[in-house]
Amino acid sequence: MGTTNLNIRTDKEIKEQAEVIFSELGLNMTTAINMFLRTAIRENGIPFSLKLDIPNALTRSAIDEGRRIAKDKRVEGFSNIEDLKKALEV
């Protein structure tokens, strides 16, 4: 199998941060990119999940609960950490 050059453009800081991580793993940039490409071929797609930043069911439930609590006049609120600690007996 012959080799070829692959030229890509990326942000300098991204490249430098990635090189630090790869180095800690004992890899260089070429090896890491080749691992990515081989994994993409093996998995027939991007080798990690691409997702929108949408909360999962548990997070959505927690957000909804927080909103219900915020609207509930029976739930005591605190405007400073000292009062909260006193209520929690901390």
Backbone as a chain_set.jsonl record, in Angstrom:
{"seq": "MGTTNLNIRTDKEIKEQAEVIFSELGLNMTTAINMFLRTAIRENGIPFSLKLDIPNALTRSAIDEGRRIAKDKRVEGFSNIEDLKKALEV", "coords": {"N": [[0.849, -1.171, 0.0], [0.719, 2.13, -0.958], [1.73, 5.422, 0.148], [0.354, 8.695, 0.791], [0.273, 12.281, 0.892], [-1.561, 14.281, 3.181], [-3.067, 17.256, 3.464], [-4.269, 19.467, 5.812], [-6.268, 22.104, 7.22], [-6.277, 23.747, 10.296], [-7.058, 25.308, 13.42], [-4.379, 26.875, 15.096], [-4.042, 26.667, 17.907], [-5.74, 24.519, 18.504], [-4.433, 22.433, 17.186], [-2.025, 22.389, 18.645], [-2.943, 21.753, 21.246], [-4.042, 19.242, 20.771], [-1.738, 17.851, 19.995], [-0.348, 17.739, 22.422], [-1.994, 16.038, 23.939], [-1.946, 13.708, 22.316], [0.78, 13.137, 22.431], [1.069, 12.491, 25.142], [-0.247, 10.114, 25.039], [1.531, 8.639, 23.678], [1.586, 8.959, 20.956], [2.004, 10.393, 17.668], [0.932, 13.178, 15.604], [0.402, 12.249, 12.982], [0.016, 9.462, 13.345], [-2.218, 9.509, 15.043], [-4.175, 10.746, 13.403], [-4.279, 8.86, 11.346], [-5.293, 6.703, 12.825], [-7.844, 7.682, 13.384], [-8.901, 7.844, 10.737], [-8.791, 5.13, 9.908], [-10.514, 3.986, 11.797], [-12.891, 5.288, 11.117], [-13.313, 4.155, 8.613], [-13.583, 1.436, 9.325], [-15.904, 1.568, 10.93], [-17.624, 2.589, 9.178], [-18.341, 5.308, 9.095], [-18.366, 8.422, 10.951], [-16.36, 8.026, 13.788], [-17.461, 8.579, 16.311], [-20.141, 9.795, 18.312], [-22.264, 12.215, 16.93], [-23.869, 14.928, 18.169], [-26.572, 17.153, 18.923], [-26.684, 19.858, 21.239], [-28.701, 18.993, 23.292], [-30.633, 18.548, 26.144], [-30.608, 15.427, 27.948], [-33.111, 12.983, 28.978], [-33.058, 12.78, 31.817], [-31.742, 15.147, 32.59], [-33.509, 17.022, 31.475], [-35.76, 16.487, 33.047], [-34.786, 17.294, 35.563], [-34.432, 20.031, 35.088], [-37.093, 20.793, 34.628], [-38.151, 20.17, 37.164], [-36.739, 21.992, 38.758], [-37.784, 24.392, 37.768], [-40.452, 24.106, 38.568], [-40.134, 24.128, 41.357], [-39.07, 26.693, 41.69], [-41.284, 28.266, 41.146], [-43.02, 27.592, 43.148], [-44.487, 28.841, 45.908], [-44.414, 27.837, 48.447], [-41.967, 26.757, 48.883], [-39.014, 27.374, 50.548], [-36.683, 29.918, 49.896], [-33.305, 31.15, 49.469], [-31.241, 33.99, 49.79], [-28.623, 34.33, 50.256], [-25.514, 32.662, 51.001], [-24.936, 32.2, 53.666], [-27.416, 32.098, 55.05], [-28.489, 29.842, 53.801], [-26.657, 27.846, 54.632], [-27.165, 27.91, 57.371], [-29.807, 26.996, 57.444], [-29.379, 24.439, 56.475], [-27.941, 23.461, 58.488], [-25.151, 23.465, 58.488]], "CA": [[0.0, 0.0, 0.0], [1.494, 3.358, -1.035], [1.295, 6.508, 1.022], [0.113, 9.993, 0.17], [0.217, 13.375, 1.856], [-2.873, 14.853, 3.467], [-2.914, 18.603, 4.004], [-5.509, 19.989, 6.399], [-6.156, 23.379, 7.916], [-6.934, 23.764, 11.6], [-6.619, 26.376, 14.303], [-3.072, 26.566, 15.684], [-4.208, 26.232, 19.304], [-6.343, 23.182, 18.474], [-3.354, 21.51, 16.821], [-1.084, 22.287, 19.757], [-3.594, 21.026, 22.338], [-4.152, 17.841, 20.352], [-0.393, 17.269, 20.029], [-0.024, 17.45, 23.825], [-2.752, 14.831, 24.304], [-1.406, 12.573, 21.564], [2.107, 12.85, 22.969], [0.864, 11.79, 26.412], [-0.692, 8.766, 24.676], [2.601, 7.986, 22.94], [1.273, 9.058, 19.531], [2.227, 11.666, 17.001], [-0.256, 13.629, 14.884], [0.165, 11.362, 11.84], [-0.556, 8.212, 13.842], [-3.566, 9.789, 15.559], [-5.065, 10.976, 12.255], [-4.471, 7.56, 10.695], [-6.205, 5.919, 13.666], [-9.176, 8.22, 13.135], [-9.339, 7.447, 9.397], [-9.023, 3.679, 9.886], [-11.724, 3.72, 12.576], [-14.022, 5.75, 10.293], [-13.525, 3.122, 7.579], [-14.084, 0.223, 9.973], [-17.256, 1.79, 11.43], [-18.401, 3.117, 8.059], [-18.865, 6.615, 9.477], [-17.605, 9.14, 11.976], [-16.236, 7.063, 14.88], [-18.009, 9.055, 17.574], [-21.504, 10.268, 18.145], [-22.47, 13.641, 16.681], [-25.126, 15.25, 18.831], [-26.905, 18.529, 19.237], [-26.633, 20.083, 22.682], [-30.071, 18.899, 23.794], [-30.572, 17.792, 27.398], [-31.201, 14.093, 27.958], [-34.361, 12.907, 29.75], [-32.802, 13.058, 33.229], [-31.459, 16.577, 32.716], [-34.759, 17.724, 31.194], [-36.585, 16.301, 34.238], [-34.228, 18.151, 36.611], [-34.753, 21.414, 34.715], [-38.527, 20.978, 34.889], [-38.34, 20.176, 38.617], [-36.226, 23.273, 39.235], [-38.754, 25.434, 37.414], [-41.625, 23.94, 39.447], [-39.736, 24.574, 42.693], [-38.909, 28.144, 41.652], [-42.612, 28.889, 41.121], [-43.78, 27.148, 44.319], [-44.335, 29.811, 46.998], [-44.232, 27.114, 49.706], [-40.561, 26.349, 48.995], [-38.192, 28.457, 51.076], [-35.509, 30.267, 49.099], [-32.252, 31.843, 50.201], [-30.586, 35.002, 48.965], [-27.192, 34.316, 50.532], [-24.998, 31.353, 51.391], [-24.972, 32.053, 55.123], [-28.755, 31.635, 55.422], [-28.628, 28.469, 53.324], [-25.886, 26.978, 55.525], [-27.873, 27.85, 58.643], [-30.971, 26.125, 57.23], [-28.889, 23.079, 56.298], [-27.184, 23.156, 59.703], [-23.766, 23.177, 58.078]], "C": [[0.898, 1.239, 0.0], [0.954, 4.406, -0.078], [1.088, 7.766, 0.202], [0.098, 11.042, 1.266], [-1.213, 13.876, 1.991], [-2.634, 16.21, 4.117], [-4.253, 19.078, 4.537], [-5.225, 21.319, 7.068], [-6.91, 23.254, 9.234], [-6.369, 24.926, 12.406], [-5.317, 25.956, 14.99], [-3.199, 26.04, 17.108], [-4.807, 24.832, 19.39], [-5.26, 22.147, 18.18], [-2.411, 21.297, 17.99], [-1.683, 21.504, 20.934], [-3.707, 19.54, 22.011], [-2.782, 17.156, 20.414], [0.015, 16.912, 21.456], [-0.714, 16.153, 24.258], [-2.175, 13.606, 23.613], [-0.035, 12.166, 22.1], [1.996, 12.075, 24.282], [0.408, 10.353, 26.176], [0.374, 7.994, 23.912], [2.39, 8.012, 21.435], [1.772, 10.38, 18.97], [0.958, 12.0, 16.2], [-0.594, 12.684, 13.727], [-0.504, 10.068, 12.283], [-1.987, 8.424, 14.325], [-4.557, 9.995, 14.414], [-5.318, 9.664, 11.516], [-5.399, 6.652, 11.503], [-7.648, 6.371, 13.441], [-9.71, 7.728, 11.788], [-9.643, 5.952, 9.32], [-10.292, 3.31, 10.667], [-12.962, 4.162, 11.81], [-14.346, 4.723, 9.213], [-14.147, 1.88, 8.202], [-15.544, 0.374, 10.407], [-18.194, 2.352, 10.353], [-19.078, 4.444, 8.415], [-17.948, 7.287, 10.48], [-17.546, 8.251, 13.22], [-16.614, 7.594, 16.267], [-19.361, 9.664, 17.279], [-21.529, 11.783, 17.919], [-23.841, 14.001, 17.228], [-25.32, 16.753, 18.927], [-26.902, 18.656, 20.755], [-28.051, 20.152, 23.243], [-30.03, 18.066, 25.064], [-31.211, 16.407, 27.265], [-32.423, 14.094, 28.883], [-34.149, 13.265, 31.215], [-32.548, 14.549, 33.451], [-32.722, 17.398, 32.484], [-35.681, 17.648, 32.408], [-36.106, 17.207, 35.375], [-34.522, 19.62, 36.332], [-36.214, 21.709, 35.02], [-38.811, 21.046, 36.382], [-37.866, 21.504, 39.21], [-37.184, 24.411, 38.94], [-40.0, 25.347, 38.289], [-41.31, 24.463, 40.85], [-39.637, 26.096, 42.737], [-40.247, 28.871, 41.706], [-43.426, 28.597, 42.382], [-43.495, 28.077, 45.5], [-44.104, 29.129, 48.341], [-42.78, 26.704, 49.937], [-39.734, 27.555, 49.431], [-36.977, 28.679, 50.187], [-34.512, 31.036, 49.937], [-31.557, 32.819, 49.271], [-29.098, 35.092, 49.25], [-26.787, 32.963, 51.109], [-25.075, 31.13, 52.896], [-26.333, 31.538, 55.583], [-28.993, 30.191, 54.98], [-27.889, 27.5, 54.237], [-26.589, 26.817, 56.875], [-29.068, 26.911, 58.521], [-30.544, 24.67, 57.082], [-28.126, 22.568, 57.511], [-25.76, 22.716, 59.392], [-22.822, 24.165, 58.711]], "O": [[1.753, 1.378, 0.876], [-0.156, 4.276, 0.441], [1.576, 7.889, -0.922], [-0.073, 10.716, 2.44], [-1.975, 13.889, 1.023], [-2.058, 16.29, 5.202], [-5.251, 19.094, 3.816], [-4.089, 21.62, 7.434], [-8.023, 22.73, 9.286], [-5.305, 25.454, 12.082], [-5.178, 24.809, 15.414], [-2.533, 25.072, 17.473], [-4.422, 24.044, 20.255], [-5.181, 21.114, 18.844], [-2.038, 20.165, 18.297], [-0.999, 20.682, 21.544], [-3.494, 18.688, 22.873], [-2.684, 16.006, 20.841], [0.659, 15.886, 21.674], [-0.093, 15.282, 24.866], [-1.94, 12.581, 24.253], [0.265, 10.977, 22.206], [2.738, 11.119, 24.508], [0.646, 9.477, 27.008], [0.165, 6.84, 23.538], [2.948, 7.185, 20.714], [1.941, 11.357, 19.699], [0.03, 11.195, 16.133], [-1.763, 12.357, 13.521], [-1.476, 9.626, 11.671], [-2.866, 7.609, 14.047], [-5.668, 9.466, 14.46], [-6.446, 9.388, 11.107], [-6.201, 5.915, 10.929], [-8.556, 5.548, 13.323], [-10.841, 7.249, 11.706], [-10.648, 5.555, 8.73], [-11.05, 2.433, 10.252], [-13.984, 3.478, 11.849], [-15.514, 4.455, 8.932], [-15.118, 1.334, 7.677], [-16.333, -0.562, 10.275], [-19.385, 2.558, 10.586], [-20.24, 4.669, 8.076], [-16.881, 6.769, 10.809], [-18.584, 7.765, 13.668], [-16.123, 7.093, 17.279], [-19.676, 10.004, 16.139], [-20.88, 12.535, 18.647], [-24.854, 13.447, 16.803], [-24.359, 17.52, 19.002], [-27.095, 17.672, 21.468], [-28.537, 21.219, 23.617], [-29.45, 16.98, 25.065], [-32.212, 16.233, 26.571], [-32.726, 15.113, 29.502], [-34.966, 13.975, 31.8], [-33.077, 15.141, 34.392], [-32.982, 18.359, 33.209], [-36.317, 18.641, 32.761], [-36.919, 17.816, 36.069], [-34.83, 20.374, 37.256], [-36.539, 22.746, 35.598], [-39.608, 21.87, 36.829], [-38.534, 22.07, 40.075], [-37.374, 25.297, 39.773], [-40.546, 26.368, 38.706], [-42.126, 25.158, 41.456], [-40.07, 26.72, 43.705], [-40.335, 29.971, 42.252], [-44.414, 29.28, 42.653], [-42.382, 28.09, 46.028], [-43.644, 29.773, 49.284], [-42.403, 26.345, 51.053], [-39.743, 28.604, 48.788], [-36.321, 27.722, 49.775], [-34.854, 31.524, 51.014], [-31.314, 32.513, 48.104], [-28.379, 35.833, 48.58], [-27.617, 32.221, 51.636], [-25.258, 30.001, 53.35], [-26.4, 30.637, 56.419], [-29.621, 29.412, 55.696], [-28.424, 26.447, 54.584], [-26.607, 25.728, 57.449], [-29.309, 26.106, 59.421], [-31.261, 23.765, 57.511], [-27.718, 21.408, 57.565], [-25.244, 21.746, 59.945], [-21.613, 24.092, 58.49]]}, "num_chains": 1, "name": "protein.A"}
